[in-house]
Amino acid sequence: MARSLVKSTLSLSILASILVTNPVFAEEEQKKDEEVVKLQTIVITAEEQVKQSLGASTITAEDLEQTPVVNDISEIVRRMPGVNLTGNSATGQRGNNRQIDIRGMGPENTLILIDGKPVTSRNSVRYGWRGERDTRGDSNWVPAESIESIEVLRGPAAARYGNGAMGGVVNIITKKVTNETHGSLETFTNQPENSKEGSSYRVGFNLSGPIIKDVLSYRLYGNYNKTKSDAADLNPLSSSGTRAAGREGVRNKDINGRVAWQFTDNQTLLLDAGSSRQGNIYAGDSQNSNNDFITDEIQSALLGTETNTMYRDSYALTHEGKWAWGDTKVLASYDQTKNKRLPEGTAGSGEGRINCIDESCKETSTLKTFRFNAEASIPFEVWRPQNLTVGAEWVEDDFTDTANTTQGTDSYGEVLTSGDRSKMDSHIASAYLENNVKFTDNTDVVLALRFDDHSKSGDNWSPSLNITHHLNDYFTLKGGIARAYKAPNMYQSAEGYLLGTRGNGCPIGLSQCVLQGNGDLKPETSINKEIGVQFQKDILSASLAWFRNDYKNKITSGETVTQQVIIGSTTYNVLLWENIPKALIQGLEGSIGLDWGDISWTNNFTWMKDSVNKQTGNPLSIVPNYTINSIFNYKVTDKADVNFVYTQYGRQKPRQYAETVIENNNGLSQQEIKSYGIFGINAGYKFTNNFSGRLGISNVFDEQKLRDTTVNQSYNEPGRAYYASLKYSF
């Protein structure tokens, strides 16, 4: 059955491609133009309707300019409802490598898109025993100055994007190609008051214009950024003489180009090509950072050097067509990520710890992703005005990792698995239908069904329903339910990926454990629900929504011994990555906004009622029990503006239950991170039509938080800093 569905998916892709390039069909349907145009004014696509749900937010280019980020757009995305920055588990490992976490589902369940295309470079980074990766994630491949807007979709609104979007989606939309020559050059610097915290500097440019007026245009952007690492002695010494590492630095280099060919009034061909480089500046961290001595010989020798570098090259060809019967989009893309780094241990207390400092030791893992997507949006009227979207997708990942697939080669490795373990691959064939029905003059209903067939975990059906109902001129009721989906990552399903521990890292009651990839894993699923109300009248807008995610088959490191392997006099207990039965995420989101024109005040809050792994009783990730964001903008004159930004983070409750032998023996610290607030202010001024600048202070009241794992402060919150930017545009 799965094979026949894959064939159907590919047939659908071919059909969509034929429709795109068939002018005869378009001419035959030309007579229906007026009727179709009339329909399109009545009902929008299902995708656009879903983006108007309560679980959707938009960050504009103006927002990015008025509240600039130091380096990564995650700094502004975290101010959206339901969003925080966390690691991918509740352990605090890799504490300063926090990534975007939507509704407490963890960074691995947040899908990052660039112009609608998924970016999955972080999948080339080794996946740890507790679910952590040594990665900054995929939110920093586009410089902030080159972004037109950012769409943040949460809950049911995100399920349409398929694999990896269970928590939500962040779609980074780059600036468009223009038919007139425009460009900009911008510099930015951030200088912390505490000299032990890393400073930042970046410079970037944007250029766009016509090659052949109204026919052929181009866009080009580039960026260089350097953020220094924190000093080795920034954080306090513990009673045992250990010191947790501060934040790593990073060097970014980006160049990206687009050529747009509008070869008819209704058809456009886009060619995109880009290359990016992200290299870290080592600050002394490793996976089990609470056990590291910062004066260790290896760690000290590496401080301030580049221990890992990510190279990402991307290419895409997109055809966009407008026809008498509807719109089409066909995309073919290729991404390659080379992950070059010093080797890390994959066993015991040494897991994630760099074990060779020589540059010649570096090894490169390579992830290649091929993607083909075709969809057609067709407005019509049968019973009620409708807009049907039909789509198909093929995604293939080929991965080579020689660095992290050698564990056990001379012992249990050859017993459990053999052959070339460095090669991993997977593919997903998908097909989807979405229909936006104008059910009544006041009610829109979006029905959707997505099918995914994964080469390792099998098939999955994801139905969804989203409803928008206007109660009256001011109040709108919105709700949705969807079954979201995530396939096992390639490390989890690769039988040749082995992790070992002599005992301390084992589940309680075991010793001499080996964790092996499992090719029989089921996909993770979640039933995502939300319902709420929106109010809009004059200067006031407000919303309140309840959300609940019932998480099933979450993949974690196993606790059940599947076999025992005896080598010499030692018995090894073999564990597999496994699906746990259930987990629960639940909470409230709300917003209140006031807009007087030159003055605006936007506020939002998130309350996390539940975040629990029902097998262990621990939270899925560590997020504040509530978050409040407030931004006040005042346009003083046509040339000057001032902005006030405040965020209040509620208390953060640590894990309550030990999961490993060492945690059971030593106990877990029960000290909570107390609530704290961060306030910032900045002002901008437009000196001329082409030249502008901005000055600001972040964390005005210096609410600095130093990383100290003995009291569960697993990350650094930087203190007061001063920043400035200058921009020339034409």
SVG drawing of the C-alpha trace seen along z (x, -y; Angstrom):
<svg xmlns="http://www.w3.org/2000/svg" viewBox="-25 -66 73 80">
<polyline fill="none" stroke="black" stroke-width="0.4" points="0.0,0.0 2.8,-2.4 4.4,-1.8 1.2,-2.6 0.8,-5.7 4.3,-6.8 3.6,-6.2 0.4,-8.3 2.5,-11.1 5.0,-11.1 2.2,-11.0 0.6,-14.1 4.0,-15.9 4.2,-15.2 0.6,-16.3 1.2,-19.6 4.3,-20.2 2.4,-19.6 -0.3,-22.0 2.3,-24.7 3.7,-24.5 0.5,-23.9 -0.5,-27.2 -3.1,-25.4 -5.0,-24.4 -4.8,-28.0 -6.2,-29.4 -9.1,-27.0 -9.9,-28.2 -9.5,-31.9 -13.2,-32.4 -13.7,-31.6 -11.4,-34.6 -14.1,-36.9 -15.8,-34.1 -12.5,-33.0 -11.4,-36.6 -14.8,-37.1 -14.2,-33.9 -10.7,-35.0 -12.0,-38.2 -14.3,-36.1 -12.1,-33.3 -8.3,-33.1 -6.1,-30.1 -6.2,-27.6 -2.6,-28.5 -3.3,-32.2 -6.4,-31.5 -4.5,-29.3 -1.9,-32.1 -4.7,-34.2 -5.3,-31.8 -4.7,-32.7 -1.5,-30.7 0.1,-32.9 2.3,-36.1 4.3,-38.2 7.5,-40.2 8.0,-42.9 11.2,-44.5 10.2,-47.6 10.1,-45.5 13.6,-44.2 14.9,-47.7 13.3,-49.2 14.3,-46.3 17.5,-45.1 19.0,-41.7 22.7,-41.3 23.3,-38.3 20.5,-35.7 16.8,-36.4 15.9,-34.0 16.4,-37.0 13.3,-38.7 11.3,-35.5 11.4,-34.7 9.2,-37.7 6.2,-36.2 3.5,-34.4 4.3,-30.8 8.0,-31.1 11.0,-30.7 14.7,-29.7 15.7,-26.3 17.7,-23.2 16.2,-20.1 15.8,-18.5 15.4,-19.4 18.9,-18.4 20.6,-21.8 23.3,-20.1 24.6,-22.5 22.9,-25.2 24.0,-28.2 23.1,-26.6 19.5,-27.7 17.3,-27.6 13.7,-28.5 11.2,-26.4 7.5,-26.9 4.9,-25.9 7.4,-23.9 7.8,-21.2 11.5,-21.6 13.8,-23.0 13.7,-19.7 10.0,-20.2 10.4,-23.7 10.7,-23.8 12.8,-26.7 12.0,-27.8 13.7,-30.3 11.2,-31.6 9.0,-28.5 11.9,-26.0 12.8,-23.9 16.4,-24.3 17.7,-21.3 21.5,-21.8 21.4,-21.1 20.6,-17.4 24.2,-17.1 25.2,-17.5 25.5,-14.5 22.5,-13.7 23.3,-13.0 22.0,-10.4 19.6,-12.9 18.6,-14.5 21.0,-17.4 23.1,-18.7 26.1,-21.0 24.4,-23.5 23.0,-27.0 20.2,-25.7 19.0,-27.0 17.7,-30.5 20.9,-32.4 21.4,-31.6 19.9,-34.9 21.1,-38.2 18.4,-40.3 18.9,-43.2 18.0,-41.0 14.7,-39.9 11.3,-41.2 9.3,-39.5 9.2,-36.5 6.0,-34.3 5.7,-32.4 3.0,-29.6 2.1,-27.6 -0.1,-24.5 -2.6,-23.5 -1.6,-26.3 1.9,-24.7 0.8,-21.1 0.3,-21.7 4.1,-21.8 4.6,-18.2 7.7,-16.5 9.3,-18.5 6.6,-21.1 4.8,-19.6 5.7,-22.6 5.6,-25.3 7.1,-26.9 9.4,-30.0 9.3,-31.1 12.0,-33.7 11.0,-35.7 13.8,-37.4 13.5,-40.8 12.0,-40.8 13.5,-41.4 12.8,-45.0 12.2,-46.5 14.2,-49.6 17.7,-49.7 17.7,-49.8 20.3,-48.9 21.6,-49.4 24.8,-49.1 24.5,-48.7 26.9,-48.3 26.0,-47.2 28.0,-46.9 27.0,-45.6 29.3,-46.3 28.5,-44.7 29.2,-46.7 30.9,-43.7 34.1,-43.2 34.0,-39.5 31.0,-39.1 31.5,-38.8 31.0,-41.9 29.6,-41.8 30.2,-43.6 28.6,-43.0 28.4,-44.7 26.0,-43.7 24.6,-44.9 21.5,-44.4 21.3,-45.2 18.4,-44.7 17.4,-46.0 16.5,-45.2 18.8,-43.6 16.1,-43.9 13.3,-46.3 10.1,-44.4 11.6,-41.1 14.8,-40.1 15.8,-41.3 18.3,-40.4 18.8,-40.5 22.1,-40.1 22.8,-40.2 25.9,-39.6 26.9,-39.7 29.9,-39.4 29.4,-39.1 31.8,-38.3 30.6,-37.8 33.3,-37.1 33.0,-34.3 32.6,-35.1 35.7,-35.0 36.6,-31.6 36.2,-32.9 32.9,-34.7 30.8,-32.2 31.4,-31.4 33.4,-28.5 31.5,-25.8 32.5,-24.3 34.1,-21.4 36.2,-23.7 34.3,-23.4 33.2,-26.3 30.4,-26.2 31.3,-27.7 29.9,-31.0 28.4,-31.7 30.4,-30.6 31.2,-33.2 30.5,-32.9 31.8,-34.1 29.1,-34.4 29.8,-34.9 26.8,-34.9 26.3,-35.6 23.1,-34.9 21.7,-35.8 18.4,-35.6 17.5,-36.1 13.9,-36.5 12.7,-36.1 9.2,-37.1 8.9,-35.6 5.1,-36.3 2.8,-38.6 1.7,-35.6 4.7,-33.4 8.0,-33.9 11.1,-31.8 13.2,-32.3 16.8,-31.0 18.4,-31.1 21.9,-30.3 23.6,-31.0 26.6,-30.1 27.1,-30.5 29.7,-29.8 29.2,-29.7 32.3,-29.0 32.2,-28.9 34.6,-30.6 35.1,-28.0 34.3,-29.1 35.0,-25.8 31.7,-24.0 31.0,-20.3 27.9,-18.1 28.2,-17.4 29.4,-20.9 28.7,-20.6 31.6,-18.0 34.2,-20.1 37.2,-21.9 37.8,-25.0 41.6,-24.7 41.7,-21.2 44.6,-21.1 42.6,-20.3 39.9,-22.8 42.3,-25.6 44.3,-25.0 41.1,-25.4 39.7,-28.6 39.1,-31.3 39.7,-29.0 37.3,-27.6 36.5,-24.0 33.6,-23.5 32.5,-25.1 29.2,-24.7 29.3,-25.3 25.9,-25.5 25.4,-25.8 21.8,-26.1 20.3,-26.2 16.7,-26.4 14.7,-26.8 11.1,-27.9 8.3,-28.4 5.3,-30.5 2.4,-30.6 -1.0,-32.4 -3.6,-30.8 -7.3,-31.3 -8.1,-28.4 -5.7,-29.1 -2.1,-29.5 0.7,-27.0 4.2,-26.8 6.8,-24.2 10.1,-24.1 13.3,-22.0 16.1,-22.6 19.4,-21.2 21.1,-21.9 24.5,-20.7 25.8,-21.1 29.4,-20.3 29.9,-20.0 33.6,-20.2 34.7,-19.8 37.2,-18.3 36.1,-14.8 34.1,-14.3 33.8,-11.3 30.7,-9.1 30.9,-7.2 30.5,-7.7 31.4,-11.0 33.4,-11.8 30.4,-12.0 30.5,-15.3 33.9,-16.2 36.6,-17.2 39.3,-14.6 41.8,-15.9 43.0,-19.5 45.1,-19.3 43.6,-20.9 44.4,-17.8 42.0,-15.8 39.0,-17.6 36.5,-15.4 33.7,-16.5 30.1,-15.1 28.2,-15.9 24.4,-16.2 22.8,-16.5 19.1,-17.2 17.1,-17.1 13.6,-18.5 10.9,-18.7 7.5,-20.3 4.6,-21.1 1.2,-22.6 -1.8,-24.1 -4.3,-26.5 -7.7,-26.3 -10.6,-28.6 -14.1,-27.4 -17.7,-27.4 -19.6,-24.2 -22.3,-24.7 -20.1,-27.5 -17.1,-29.5 -13.9,-27.4 -10.2,-27.4 -8.6,-24.0 -4.8,-23.4 -3.4,-20.1 0.3,-19.4 3.0,-16.8 6.5,-16.6 9.6,-14.5 12.5,-14.9 15.7,-12.8 18.5,-13.1 21.9,-11.5 24.2,-11.7 27.8,-10.7 29.3,-10.8 32.7,-9.1 33.4,-10.8 30.6,-9.5 30.0,-6.0 33.2,-4.3 32.2,-3.6 32.7,0.0 34.5,0.9 36.9,3.2 34.4,4.7 30.6,4.8 30.4,2.7 31.3,5.6 28.8,7.8 25.9,5.5 26.4,4.2 28.8,4.4 29.6,2.8 30.0,-0.9 28.2,-2.5 29.0,-6.1 26.3,-6.1 22.8,-7.1 19.8,-8.1 16.1,-8.6 13.4,-9.9 9.8,-11.1 7.1,-11.1 4.2,-13.4 0.9,-14.4 -1.6,-16.9 -5.0,-18.4 -6.3,-21.7 -9.6,-23.4 -10.7,-26.8 -14.6,-26.8 -16.5,-30.0 -19.1,-28.1 -21.2,-31.2 -20.6,-35.0 -19.1,-34.9 -17.5,-31.5 -14.4,-30.1 -13.5,-26.4 -10.1,-25.0 -10.1,-21.2 -6.8,-19.5 -5.3,-16.0 -1.6,-15.3 0.0,-11.9 3.7,-11.2 5.6,-8.0 9.0,-7.7 11.5,-5.2 12.2,-4.0 9.2,-4.7 6.4,-4.1 3.4,-6.1 1.5,-8.8 -1.9,-10.5 -2.3,-14.1 -5.8,-15.5 -6.6,-19.0 -9.5,-21.4 -9.3,-25.2 -12.4,-27.4 -12.8,-31.2 -16.2,-32.6 -17.0,-36.3 -19.4,-36.6 -20.0,-40.3 -18.1,-43.3 -15.6,-43.1 -15.3,-39.5 -14.0,-36.6 -13.9,-33.0 -11.0,-30.9 -10.1,-27.3 -8.2,-24.3 -7.2,-20.7 -4.5,-18.9 -2.5,-15.7 1.2,-16.8 4.1,-14.5 7.9,-14.1 9.9,-11.2 12.9,-9.7 16.1,-11.5 18.8,-9.6 20.9,-9.0 18.0,-7.6 17.2,-5.1 20.8,-4.1 21.8,-0.8 25.4,-1.7 25.2,-4.8 26.3,-3.6 26.7,-5.4 28.2,-3.7 28.5,-4.2 30.1,-2.1 27.3,-2.8 26.8,-6.3 24.9,-7.3 22.7,-4.1 19.1,-4.1 18.7,-3.4 19.5,0.2 21.8,0.9 25.5,0.8 27.6,1.2 25.1,-0.1 25.1,-0.5 22.5,-2.7 21.9,-1.6 19.9,-3.2 16.6,-1.6 15.3,-1.1 11.8,-0.1 10.9,-3.4 7.4,-4.8 7.0,-8.5 6.3,-11.0 2.8,-12.4 0.9,-15.1 -2.8,-16.1 -2.6,-19.9 -5.6,-21.8 -6.4,-25.5 -9.4,-27.6 -9.8,-31.3 -11.3,-34.7 -10.0,-37.8 -11.2,-41.3 -10.7,-44.3 -12.2,-47.8 -10.7,-51.2 -7.3,-51.4 -7.7,-48.2 -6.9,-44.6 -6.8,-41.7 -6.8,-37.9 -6.9,-34.9 -6.3,-31.3 -6.0,-27.9 -3.7,-25.3 -3.1,-21.7 -0.7,-19.2 -1.2,-15.5 2.2,-14.1 2.5,-10.4 5.4,-8.1 8.1,-10.7 11.5,-9.2 13.9,-9.0 16.9,-6.8 15.5,-3.5 15.4,-2.0 14.6,1.6 17.4,4.1 16.8,5.7 19.8,8.1 23.0,8.7 26.3,9.1 29.2,10.8 32.7,9.9 35.5,11.3 34.4,11.1 32.1,8.1 28.3,8.2 27.0,5.2 23.3,4.3 22.0,3.1 19.3,0.4 17.6,-1.1 16.0,-4.4 12.4,-3.9 8.9,-5.5 7.4,-6.5 3.7,-6.4 2.6,-10.0 3.5,-13.5 1.4,-16.6 1.8,-20.3 -0.9,-22.8 -1.3,-26.5 -2.7,-29.9 -1.6,-32.7 -2.9,-36.2 -2.2,-39.6 -3.3,-43.2 -2.4,-46.0 -3.1,-49.7 -2.3,-51.7 -2.8,-55.5 -0.8,-56.0 2.4,-57.6 2.2,-55.6 1.7,-51.9 1.9,-49.5 1.9,-45.8 1.8,-43.1 1.6,-39.4 1.8,-36.6 2.2,-32.9 1.3,-30.7 2.6,-27.1 0.2,-25.1 1.6,-21.6 4.8,-20.3 5.3,-16.7 6.8,-13.5 4.3,-11.0 6.9,-8.2 9.4,-10.1 7.3,-12.9 9.9,-15.5 9.2,-18.4 10.0,-18.1 12.1,-21.2 12.8,-23.9 10.7,-27.0 9.4,-29.7 5.9,-29.0 4.9,-32.4 6.4,-35.0 5.2,-38.6 6.5,-40.7 5.8,-44.4 7.0,-46.8 6.1,-50.5 6.9,-52.5 6.7,-56.3 7.3,-58.0 8.4,-61.4 8.7,-63.1 9.0,-62.0 12.7,-61.5 12.9,-60.2 11.4,-57.3 12.0,-55.7 11.2,-52.2 10.9,-50.5 11.1,-46.7 10.3,-44.7 10.2,-41.0 9.3,-39.3 10.2,-35.6 8.4,-33.5 10.1,-30.9 11.7,-27.9 11.2,-24.7 13.9,-22.0 13.5,-18.3 12.1,-16.5 13.0,-12.9 16.4,-11.2 16.7,-9.4 20.3,-8.0 22.5,-6.1 24.6,-9.2 21.5,-11.4 20.0,-8.8 23.2,-8.6 23.9,-12.3 20.4,-13.6 19.0,-16.5 19.1,-20.1 15.6,-21.3 16.4,-25.1 14.2,-27.0 15.3,-29.9 13.5,-32.8 11.4,-35.2 13.3,-38.1 12.7,-40.9 14.7,-42.5 14.2,-46.1 15.7,-47.8 15.4,-51.2 16.6,-52.4 16.1,-55.5 16.5,-55.9 17.0,-59.0 16.8,-59.6 19.5,-62.1 18.7,-62.3 16.5,-60.4 19.4,-57.9 21.2,-57.9 19.9,-56.8 21.2,-55.5 20.1,-53.9 21.4,-53.8 20.2,-51.5 20.7,-49.9 19.7,-46.3 19.1,-45.0 19.1,-48.5 18.9,-47.4 21.7,-44.8 19.7,-41.7 22.6,-39.5 22.3,-35.7 25.5,-33.7 25.5,-30.1 25.8,-27.9 24.6,-24.3 24.7,-23.6 21.6,-25.9 20.0,-24.9 21.0,-28.1 22.0,-26.3 22.5,-29.3 23.9,-32.9 21.5,-35.9 23.9,-38.7 23.9,-41.9 23.7,-45.5 25.0,-46.3 25.1,-49.3 24.5,-49.0 24.5,-51.2 23.8,-50.9 24.3,-53.1 22.5,-52.5 22.9,-54.0 20.1,-53.1 19.3,-54.3"/>
</svg>
